[in-house]
Amino acid sequence: MLDELPETEFRKEVGERWTEVATYGEPLHCDKNVQFFDGRPYHYESIVLPLSGDGESVNMELVGLIYADP
């Protein structure tokens, strides 16, 4: 769950991206290098896909996240 992510800034950034996908109905792909709360660098790739129960408004998102070995 989004609110369970320990890193405040990362949680905020992810929330903004998910809101953008829901608002515009466009998929989002990210390929990033970040440094989390433990100070170690991480590389991850993610995709967020908008889904709709009625075919018009986004009311679900399918999220995939893969971390590369540090």
Secondary structure as UniProt FT lines:
FT   HELIX           2..4
FT   HELIX           8..24
FT   STRAND          28..35
FT   TURN            37..38
FT   STRAND          41..51
FT   STRAND          60..68
//
